Amino acid sequence: MLSFSRRVWQLVLLLFPSTVTAEESSLLDGWHDVWLFRFLINMLGYSTIIIPGYLLISYFKRTNYIETGSGICYPLIKTCVFGGETKTGLLDDVSVTSRNEGDSGSSARQAVKLIFCAAGLQASYLTWGVLQERVMTRSYGATTTETEGERFKDSQFLVFMNRILALTVSGLWCILFKQPRHGAPMYKYSFASLSNILSSWCQYEALKYISFPTQVLAKASKVIPVMLMGKIISRKSYEYWEYFTAVLISVGVSMFLLSSTTTKHPSTVTTFSGIVILVGYIVFDSFTSNWQDNLFKYKMSSVQMMFGVNLFSCLFTVGSLLEQGAFFDSLAFMTRHSEFAFHAVLLSVCSACGQLFIFYTINQFGAAVFTIIMTLRQAIAILLSCFLYGHAVTLVGGFGVAVVFLALFLRVYARSRMKSGRRAAQPLTQKV
């Protein structure tokens, strides 16, 4: 099957045969190696689903279909477009039931929950991170020193593999176990789904330009974008110490990035493209966690959230892959290299388990606490990557790492002090 981009190029050749030479047509393969070109092609594929969906949703809302509609498709349209919304505004009036249940428990019980979430996230994503670097930076099929083998290049297929297993797991869970009555319009999951796809794609693509430790430390600066997104999306307010520790994290990350050396390890160079892709990852991922946090204001479980987000993720990615012709090319790569097939499946398992912990953590503790837990695992990930793949960290870079994690521990300490102060002041307030 010809890819979508190749078909577009052939159309140009047919329409303007005199203006395009044979040498210029051979440049198409070179364009496939440009990350921005692949990003735009992916977005074009997503738009073939987003634009018709947007037009249909606008039509049903404009015609007030929930009151005037009927027929066999009415329940499906009501669930996808309107959900359980009421005219009084569900997002403003409904409390975050699941998270309040977590707050009502004892401090010891909450601590156990937090440790459980942290351990699950560590195990899932440390394994996932090591496999991710192996898949994107190493060749498959190299039998001798003279044979280089071939690398897998399509990051979007890996995203699809991760999401299809997560969709299956969450779907079976919703069928086998009783879930809360769902109230959110299904289309609202598409926002988190699209940003989640793009953030995952940026993670895979960034490893082609920068080292894994550099990517991991850059992720630690997510705290500031998460706070900014929280103010924009949920209108949250933050304390002075939260801004102070966020600045410390940024300083530490900058020290690590600026201390990157290119003399001994050319493959670990931090390039401009890698930095741009990382910025894209941070923006998309910050939006995802805050939007999911906002969606939990509806009465839903973390597994329902997982199912809704992954449903749209599979729809977006498989549609784009089929339009580009990359789906069957990736399957052919899997058949040629059984080791890659094993790694891809294991990546998907780790991603599915990690998503269960992500949604449960956000549901119980919120997006900010989830971000801190995920950032704390970066130190272990850096050490593990340096041990397995031989990445070098300079003295200045090591000091930057120390600054980052010192700021994170200060953040946790200040948060615990603030909560204990509120508990101590609560009886006095009640007496007054």
Phi and psi in degrees as a GROMACS rama.xvg file:
@    title "Ramachandran Plot"
@    xaxis  label "Phi"
@    yaxis  label "Psi"
@TYPE xy
-74.9324  142.496  LEU-2
-71.5027  160.257  SER-3
-61.084  -43.636  PHE-4
-65.0564  -37.4761  SER-5
-67.0725  -36.9622  ARG-6
-65.3618  -38.5477  ARG-7
-61.5382  -42.862  VAL-8
-64.5991  -40.3408  TRP-9
-65.6133  -33.4178  GLN-10
-64.2542  -38.6138  LEU-11
-63.3752  -40.3268  VAL-12
-63.1657  -37.8443  LEU-13
-71.2225  -38.5026  LEU-14
-77.5977  -36.0789  LEU-15
-130.088  67.5068  PHE-16
-67.1171  -27.2643  PRO-17
-81.9059  -18.7879  SER-18
-96.1882  -11.8466  THR-19
-118.982  120.299  VAL-20
-89.8606  169.969  THR-21
-65.4006  -35.795  ALA-22
-64.6098  -38.7005  GLU-23
-68.3792  -35.0519  GLU-24
-67.356  -27.3256  SER-25
-72.0482  -13.1867  SER-26
-73.817  -9.54828  LEU-27
-59.639  -41.5101  LEU-28
-62.6596  -33.8416  ASP-29
-66.5205  -33.9082  GLY-30
-63.8944  -28.971  TRP-31
-65.3371  -19.7468  HIS-32
-88.1755  -3.29529  ASP-33
-91.5963  118.781  VAL-34
-63.2306  -35.5561  TRP-35
-65.2601  -37.5348  LEU-36
-63.6739  -44.7913  PHE-37
-65.1017  -36.8527  ARG-38
-62.8836  -45.1685  PHE-39
-66.6907  -38.216  LEU-40
-63.72  -41.6178  ILE-41
-61.9314  -44.2364  ASN-42
-62.7174  -37.0554  MET-43
-62.7768  -39.4386  LEU-44
-65.6195  -41.5211  GLY-45
-65.1544  -34.7994  TYR-46
-65.2242  -26.268  SER-47
-67.5134  -16.5608  THR-48
-102.244  -38.0732  ILE-49
-68.7215  -47.2894  ILE-50
-63.1593  -50.7485  ILE-51
-60.3019  -37.9331  PRO-52
-63.3856  -42.4397  GLY-53
-62.4784  -42.1569  TYR-54
-64.9846  -39.8181  LEU-55
-67.4864  -43.7621  LEU-56
-62.8993  -42.8551  ILE-57
-61.8949  -38.6415  SER-58
-65.3876  -46.8922  TYR-59
-65.6626  -36.1718  PHE-60
-72.8689  -38.5882  LYS-61
-66.8856  -35.3526  ARG-62
-88.3729  3.36754  THR-63
53.851  51.8398  ASN-64
-62.8612  -29.063  TYR-65
-64.0281  -24.9995  ILE-66
-102.822  -28.6611  GLU-67
-102.951  -15.1964  THR-68
-81.2326  163.731  GLY-69
-164.017  178.162  SER-70
106.686  -178.979  GLY-71
-69.072  -26.8948  ILE-72
-87.8139  -4.23995  CYS-73
-59.3537  -46.8525  TYR-74
-60.8205  -40.0462  PRO-75
-65.8899  -45.2755  LEU-76
-65.7841  -39.9134  ILE-77
-61.6501  -42.5667  LYS-78
-66.8273  -42.7584  THR-79
-74.8902  -37.4926  CYS-80
-100.707  -40.1241  VAL-81
-110.472  -31.4823  PHE-82
61.4971  -140.932  GLY-83
-103.441  23.8422  GLY-84
-64.1163  146.254  GLU-85
-116.35  167.518  THR-86
-69.3583  -18.3854  LYS-87
-80.2081  -11.2602  THR-88
93.6575  95.6599  GLY-89
-65.5577  -38.9975  LEU-90
-64.7759  -29.0571  LEU-91
-85.0593  -28.8837  ASP-92
-102.901  -24.958  ASP-93
-88.8644  130.291  VAL-94
-79.4411  164.763  SER-95
-82.5191  89.2737  VAL-96
-61.6664  -48.6708  THR-97
-62.9082  -41.7193  SER-98
-71.6429  -33.0501  ARG-99
-66.5447  -32.0746  ASN-100
-62.998  -38.4423  GLU-101
-66.737  -35.8638  GLY-102
-70.1835  -24.6224  ASP-103
-77.273  -14.8177  SER-104
-76.6905  172.019  GLY-105
-70.8494  163.948  SER-106
-63.518  -38.3507  SER-107
-63.9167  -40.2313  ALA-108
-67.0041  -39.7219  ARG-109
-65.1921  -37.566  GLN-110
-64.4783  -40.3769  ALA-111
-64.0129  -41.8943  VAL-112
-60.7453  -43.1248  LYS-113
-65.1201  -41.8574  LEU-114
-64.6263  -40.2199  ILE-115
-61.3404  -45.6891  PHE-116
-63.5516  -45.1155  CYS-117
-63.0898  -43.7213  ALA-118
-64.9718  -41.7189  ALA-119
-64.2981  -42.387  GLY-120
-65.2557  -40.5644  LEU-121
-61.5929  -50.9589  GLN-122
-62.5444  -43.5333  ALA-123
-67.371  -48.9838  SER-124
-88.453  -18.5909  TYR-125
-68.247  -45.2878  LEU-126
-62.8136  -43.592  THR-127
-61.5832  -40.5257  TRP-128
-65.8247  -41.9338  GLY-129
-64.2074  -43.7393  VAL-130
-65.9254  -37.9349  LEU-131
-59.7438  -45.3745  GLN-132
-66.3346  -37.4472  GLU-133
-63.3329  -44.4306  ARG-134
-68.0923  -40.8753  VAL-135
-89.8296  -16.1556  MET-136
-119.623  -5.41494  THR-137
-120.165  156.328  ARG-138
-90.853  158.269  SER-139
-117.832  143.814  TYR-140
88.4346  9.87939  GLY-141
-81.4386  106.621  ALA-142
-88.3098  -32.278  THR-143
-130.472  175.978  THR-144
-67.6069  -25.1258  THR-145
-82.8018  -23.3071  GLU-146
-92.8504  117.11  THR-147
-79.334  -24.342  GLU-148
78.9792  -165.893  GLY-149
-134.731  149.594  GLU-150
-102.236  148.197  ARG-151
-85.2369  130.435  PHE-152
-115.388  -16.5797  LYS-153
-89.1139  97.0628  ASP-154
-65.5967  -31.0463  SER-155
-65.9861  -32.9727  GLN-156
-66.0467  -37.8746  PHE-157
-64.5664  -38.1211  LEU-158
-61.7767  -43.6314  VAL-159
-61.905  -44.0903  PHE-160
-58.905  -42.7463  MET-161
-62.8622  -42.2401  ASN-162
-76.0754  -34.0026  ARG-163
-68.0303  -37.2814  ILE-164
-69.9418  -40.8472  LEU-165
-62.7052  -38.4601  ALA-166
-63.611  -42.7242  LEU-167
-63.9427  -45.3895  THR-168
-63.4529  -48.0719  VAL-169
-67.5344  -35.6409  SER-170
-64.2991  -45.1916  GLY-171
-63.306  -38.4825  LEU-172
-62.8453  -42.8523  TRP-173
-65.2616  -31.8167  CYS-174
-75.5245  -42.036  ILE-175
-79.5267  -29.999  LEU-176
-120.807  143.598  PHE-177
-67.1634  134.66  LYS-178
-119.274  159.059  GLN-179
-61.8959  155.485  PRO-180
-64.6901  125.266  ARG-181
-77.3558  134.905  HIS-182
-121.364  -19.1959  GLY-183
-78.2453  139.325  ALA-184
-60.8018  134.172  PRO-185
-61.1056  -33.0934  MET-186
-64.8802  -21.6485  TYR-187
-68.7736  -20.6952  LYS-188
-68.4233  -23.6086  TYR-189
-64.9534  -28.66  SER-190
-65.3548  -50.1289  PHE-191
-66.4627  -34.1901  ALA-192
-64.0246  -47.5116  SER-193
-64.8927  -44.7538  LEU-194
-66.2016  -33.6496  SER-195
-68.5458  -39.9311  ASN-196
-61.7929  -46.7771  ILE-197
-66.9339  -37.444  LEU-198
-67.274  -39.6836  SER-199
-65.8554  -41.9823  SER-200
-60.3673  -43.0381  TRP-201
-63.8027  -35.528  CYS-202
-61.3949  -48.0229  GLN-203
-65.9455  -44.5091  TYR-204
-66.2228  -35.7618  GLU-205
-61.7323  -30.8713  ALA-206
-68.5588  -12.1996  LEU-207
-78.5278  -15.2956  LYS-208
-120.551  -23.8621  TYR-209
-134.046  165.455  ILE-210
-79.0596  159.451  SER-211
-62.8615  -42.7167  PHE-212
-60.0072  -37.5937  PRO-213
-63.5852  -42.181  THR-214
-63.2894  -41.9344  GLN-215
-63.5478  -44.5626  VAL-216
-67.9114  -35.9065  LEU-217
-63.8505  -33.276  ALA-218
-63.5501  -27.8362  LYS-219
-63.6397  -23.5742  ALA-220
-78.393  4.79475  SER-221
-62.4668  -18.4712  LYS-222
-58.3688  -44.0007  VAL-223
-65.0529  -51.561  ILE-224
-59.2992  -36.1099  PRO-225
-62.8948  -41.0036  VAL-226
-64.6302  -43.4153  MET-227
-64.8589  -42.9239  LEU-228
-64.128  -35.5671  MET-229
-62.876  -38.362  GLY-230
-68.6476  -36.6935  LYS-231
-74.8269  -48.2494  ILE-232
-82.7645  -48.2119  ILE-233
-107.567  -0.696434  SER-234
55.6327  45.6179  ARG-235
-81.8585  157.602  LYS-236
-117.681  150.602  SER-237
-128.816  153.862  TYR-238
-81.673  165.691  GLU-239
-63.2093  -36.7311  TYR-240
-68.274  -25.0592  TRP-241
-69.5931  -40.0592  GLU-242
-67.6981  -39.0657  TYR-243
-62.796  -47.9469  PHE-244
-67.3172  -31.8711  THR-245
-64.1879  -40.5572  ALA-246
-65.1114  -41.0391  VAL-247
-59.9364  -41.4217  LEU-248
-61.4378  -43.3919  ILE-249
-64.1287  -39.2388  SER-250
-63.0085  -44.5438  VAL-251
-63.0976  -41.6934  GLY-252
-63.4862  -42.6729  VAL-253
-62.2172  -39.9606  SER-254
-61.6798  -41.1509  MET-255
-66.9892  -44.7611  PHE-256
-65.9882  -42.3458  LEU-257
-71.6655  -20.7133  LEU-258
-89.9217  2.314  SER-259
-61.9974  132.348  SER-260
-109.264  147.216  THR-261
-114.568  5.25705  THR-262
-79.0523  -45.9768  THR-263
-92.6389  -29.2349  LYS-264
-130.25  83.8452  HIS-265
-60.8525  -26.8944  PRO-266
-72.4408  -12.561  SER-267
-103.113  19.6572  THR-268
-67.1299  135.904  VAL-269
-86.5349  104.889  THR-270
-93.2584  166.404  THR-271
-62.8837  -40.7963  PHE-272
-60.9206  -41.1947  SER-273
-62.3594  -39.0271  GLY-274
-66.3267  -42.6085  ILE-275
-61.4971  -43.947  VAL-276
-64.5632  -38.4664  ILE-277
-64.4247  -39.495  LEU-278
-60.81  -42.3592  VAL-279
-60.5294  -42.7588  GLY-280
-60.064  -46.0727  TYR-281
-63.6339  -42.5231  ILE-282
-64.555  -49.0681  VAL-283
-64.6944  -42.8727  PHE-284
-69.1917  -35.3078  ASP-285
-64.6032  -39.7258  SER-286
-65.0316  -41.9158  PHE-287
-58.9395  -52.1466  THR-288
-64.6705  -38.3136  SER-289
-71.4922  -36.8989  ASN-290
-67.264  -40.232  TRP-291
-64.409  -40.537  GLN-292
-59.434  -39.6262  ASP-293
-69.7648  -37.1664  ASN-294
-67.2912  -27.0531  LEU-295
-67.4638  -5.63812  PHE-296
-70.1658  -18.3544  LYS-297
-78.8653  158.922  TYR-298
-79.0046  100.859  LYS-299
-152.35  159.221  MET-300
-93.4068  166.279  SER-301
-65.7981  -29.7181  SER-302
-71.7735  -36.9294  VAL-303
-63.3238  -39.8102  GLN-304
-60.8656  -44.6552  MET-305
-61.2173  -42.4634  MET-306
-65.7097  -45.7551  PHE-307
-63.5101  -44.1736  GLY-308
-66.2669  -44.5724  VAL-309
-72.8286  -25.4418  ASN-310
-60.6531  -48.4728  LEU-311
-71.0569  -33.8545  PHE-312
-62.3924  -43.539  SER-313
-64.6229  -40.3356  CYS-314
-62.4781  -46.1882  LEU-315
-64.0984  -50.2588  PHE-316
-70.9528  -43.1876  THR-317
-67.9669  -35.1685  VAL-318
-63.4223  -45.5602  GLY-319
-66.289  -41.2684  SER-320
-64.1381  -41.4324  LEU-321
-67.7115  -38.8152  LEU-322
-65.8679  -34.2716  GLU-323
-85.002  -13.3271  GLN-324
77.9654  11.0292  GLY-325
-85.6855  -16.0622  ALA-326
-63.4842  -50.0312  PHE-327
-74.7535  -27.6792  PHE-328
-64.2478  -40.4582  ASP-329
-68.6851  -38.6158  SER-330
-63.1465  -37.681  LEU-331
-64.4147  -37.5288  ALA-332
-63.517  -38.7221  PHE-333
-64.4254  -39.4439  MET-334
-69.7855  -30.7668  THR-335
-75.3606  -29.5803  ARG-336
-129.267  98.878  HIS-337
-65.9393  -29.9249  SER-338
-64.177  -40.3374  GLU-339
-64.7358  -40.2693  PHE-340
-59.3906  -42.493  ALA-341
-63.7408  -44.4008  PHE-342
-63.6334  -40.4207  HIS-343
-64.6469  -41.6141  ALA-344
-66.5752  -42.8197  VAL-345
-65.1374  -37.5699  LEU-346
-57.6928  -43.4354  LEU-347
-65.7102  -39.8798  SER-348
-63.3097  -46.1761  VAL-349
-63.0149  -39.4143  CYS-350
-65.8758  -42.0856  SER-351
-64.1621  -45.2089  ALA-352
-63.5401  -42.0798  CYS-353
-61.7015  -38.376  GLY-354
-65.8052  -37.7618  GLN-355
-58.5671  -44.2176  LEU-356
-69.1369  -35.6705  PHE-357
-60.9137  -53.7518  ILE-358
-66.6514  -36.1784  PHE-359
-66.281  -41.5904  TYR-360
-65.8025  -45.9213  THR-361
-62.4825  -38.7935  ILE-362
-64.8993  -39.6278  ASN-363
-84.9896  -37.0573  GLN-364
-124.806  -11.4554  PHE-365
95.7124  168.97  GLY-366
-69.5149  -36.8219  ALA-367
-66.6284  -44.982  ALA-368
-64.3486  -39.6796  VAL-369
-60.1015  -42.6134  PHE-370
-62.4582  -40.0567  THR-371
-65.1517  -43.2429  ILE-372
-61.0372  -44.2867  ILE-373
-67.6768  -31.8959  MET-374
-73.4354  -34.4607  THR-375
-62.692  -29.7249  LEU-376
-73.5174  -12.1969  ARG-377
-65.2485  -33.8204  GLN-378
-61.8804  -44.9342  ALA-379
-65.5202  -39.149  ILE-380
-63.7329  -40.0956  ALA-381
-63.9879  -48.3309  ILE-382
-62.2872  -39.8973  LEU-383
-65.4099  -42.5668  LEU-384
-66.9612  -41.9199  SER-385
-62.7406  -37.2132  CYS-386
-70.2879  -42.282  PHE-387
-80.9861  -36.0535  LEU-388
-116.594  3.51174  TYR-389
72.5269  31.4651  GLY-390
-75.3627  144.445  HIS-391
-101.308  140.534  ALA-392
-122.799  122.441  VAL-393
-75.0243  173.2  THR-394
-64.2343  -43.8863  LEU-395
-64.3415  -40.6637  VAL-396
-63.4019  -39.6223  GLY-397
-64.0302  -36.8672  GLY-398
-65.5287  -38.399  PHE-399
-61.967  -39.9931  GLY-400
-61.2171  -42.9337  VAL-401
-62.4781  -40.2072  ALA-402
-62.3664  -42.2422  VAL-403
-59.5924  -49.573  VAL-404
-79.7358  -22.3777  PHE-405
-64.3711  -43.5766  LEU-406
-61.8511  -38.5349  ALA-407
-66.8614  -41.0658  LEU-408
-67.7745  -36.823  PHE-409
-61.6327  -38.0098  LEU-410
-64.0412  -45.8624  ARG-411
-64.3777  -42.1851  VAL-412
-63.4745  -45.8156  TYR-413
-63.2117  -38.3442  ALA-414
-65.1111  -41.5902  ARG-415
-67.5135  -37.3903  SER-416
-65.3318  -40.2191  ARG-417
-64.9679  -41.1404  MET-418
-66.86  -40.3054  LYS-419
-66.4964  -34.8728  SER-420
-65.0201  -38.0142  GLY-421
-66.5306  -39.7646  ARG-422
-64.7699  -38.4506  ARG-423
-68.452  -33.255  ALA-424
-82.8503  -14.8133  ALA-425
-63.7595  -45.0898  GLN-426
-61.3396  -37.5915  PRO-427
-63.0056  -40.2775  LEU-428
-65.2959  -39.4968  THR-429
-66.4314  -36.5028  GLN-430
-65.5047  -40.2385  LYS-431
